[in-house]
Amino acid sequence: MGYFGSDHEETFETNIFPIQGRPEEEVLARLDAFSERDVGEISGHSIVYGTQLMNHMDAARIAKVANMKFVKKNMLYKELMAGTERMTLEVKRMIQEMLGFPDGVRIRLTSGGSESLYCAINAAYQWARQEKPKMRKPEIVAPYTIHAAFSKWCHYTGIRLKRVALGKDFRADVSAMQAAVTRDTFMIVGSAPCWPYGLYDDLPAIAAVAEKRNLWMHVDACLGGFLAPFTEKAGQKLPPWGFGISGVRSISADLHKYGFSCKPLSSIAYRNKDWEQYHEYAPADWPDGPYTTEAICGSTTAGPIASAWAVMQFLGEAGYVDLARRCIEVKQRYTDGINAIDGCRCWHSDLTPMVYEVPRGMDMFAVMGGLFERQAYCLPGFQPPVIKVIIDPVTDEVVDRYIEALQEVIPEVRAGKITIESIRPYI
């Protein structure tokens, strides 16, 4: 499961489901004990992202309160909850305003980036079934770096995913993608930015291919969607990625990343109603009539939606810009500190994540093991071997602790005092 290994197997010597219920205090104490075994909220950096979300402490606090107020609200019955429905509509409108989308864009909320991508693929496929009747073996053309959720959904549905090799700059090779298009291709995609390297693909060029070949064009902005607009307002120029690009029909962006909402919450936006119509499916071939849901999932809690509304209202544009500016500062501090370590080199990235190489010939996993032992957590990249840090608006102390840990680890790995065995407890 995840990056480092499979699910943990455990043998229970006795039954653990109680015959009689336990006192509330005992139950809550046990929950606290579980939580205390996890890493802390500011231990390292990618762990802040991976287990504690993109955690700005003030925003996180109000997000948790809002989430708990609405956690028992079932969005399957939103017609009976006028207040919750109004709150949801306001979240969708704020998403449109935050991301700079034009009027007419239609937004659906999902359980996360994977479901947003599944929705995009499904909408594109339903459109293609109608508009491309000669399609025999449906396929999607994507850069090699497109998110693994595409592979999952294609596996589930039998759609072929053609991952096309990258250019020398590790971005999509648009010419190669165009050459990979066949009569069975119905969708072409790009990232803003990609998860492996934090780089934007040339989305205008990919969209031009889409328009020329009559393909559904999707932009995966799950990672950077809610950071990019405010990064630009903070003064950093980014490549184009939104609906200003002719040919883009859908865009995914996660609120539980740089929108700072509670998990699980993402969004998928369609350029207009014409494209949104392929999103919806309301089966009625059973005794209880039409079954209509926001996205693919059925019953979902309103808690994360409430958390998004609360954080958006709490931070406002100025707050999001301040956090984006802090992310820029954090990234530069990491870059300067890591590049100052003999043999380490940070790559350029357009946004986040930031990746860096360890000294040539050094075992990357030995380095990661040493970092984990020092509670400086990170993620691996495999092709090529790089270490990944997700940029978050943390304090200088968090960054400096990571840099200090890396400064300690590199010479110890070089001297053979730290080996790959250090990472095994986490695999």
Stockholm file with secondary structure:
# STOCKHOLM 1.0

chainA/1-427         MGYFGSDHEETFETNIFPIQGRPEEEVLARLDAFSERDVGEISGHSIVYGTQLMNHMDAARIAKVANMKFVKKNMLYKELMAGTERMTLEVKRMIQEMLGFPDGVRIRLTSGGSESLYCAINAAYQWARQEKPKMRKPEIVAPYTIHAAFSKWCHYTGIRLKRVALGKDFRADVSAMQAAVTRDTFMIVGSAPCWPYGLYDDLPAIAAVAEKRNLWMHVDACLGGFLAPFTEKAGQKLPPWGFGISGVRSISADLHKYGFSCKPLSSIAYRNKDWEQYHEYAPADWPDGPYTTEAICGSTTAGPIASAWAVMQFLGEAGYVDLARRCIEVKQRYTDGINAIDGCRCWHSDLTPMVYEVPRGMDMFAVMGGLFERQAYCLPGFQPPVIKVIIDPVTDEVVDRYIEALQEVIPEVRAGKITIESIRPYI
#=GR chainA/1-427 SS CTTTCCCCCCCCSSCCSCSSCCCHHHHHHHHHHHHHTSCCTTSSSHHHHHHHCSCCHHHHHHHHHHHHHHTTCBGGGGGGCHHHHHHHHHHHHHHHHHTTCCTTCEEEEESSHHHHHHHHHHHHHHHHHHHCTTCSSCEEEEETTSCHHHHHHHHHHTCEEEEECBCTTSSBCHHHHHHHCCTTEEEEEEESSCTTTCCCCCHHHHHHHHHHHTCEEEEECTTTTTTHHHHHHTTCCCCCCSTTSTTEEEEEEETTSTTCCCSSCEEEEESSHHHHTTTCCCCCCSTTCCCCCSSSCSSCBSHHHHHHHHHHHHHHHHHHHHHHHHHHHHHHHHHHHHHTSTTCEECCCSSSCEEEECSTTCCHHHHHHHHHHTTCCCEEETTTTEEEECCCCCCHHHHHHHHHHHHHHHHHHHTTSSCGGGGGGGC
#=GC SS_cons         CTTTCCCCCCCCSSCCSCSSCCCHHHHHHHHHHHHHTSCCTTSSSHHHHHHHCSCCHHHHHHHHHHHHHHTTCBGGGGGGCHHHHHHHHHHHHHHHHHTTCCTTCEEEEESSHHHHHHHHHHHHHHHHHHHCTTCSSCEEEEETTSCHHHHHHHHHHTCEEEEECBCTTSSBCHHHHHHHCCTTEEEEEEESSCTTTCCCCCHHHHHHHHHHHTCEEEEECTTTTTTHHHHHHTTCCCCCCSTTSTTEEEEEEETTSTTCCCSSCEEEEESSHHHHTTTCCCCCCSTTCCCCCSSSCSSCBSHHHHHHHHHHHHHHHHHHHHHHHHHHHHHHHHHHHHHTSTTCEECCCSSSCEEEECSTTCCHHHHHHHHHHTTCCCEEETTTTEEEECCCCCCHHHHHHHHHHHHHHHHHHHTTSSCGGGGGGGC
//
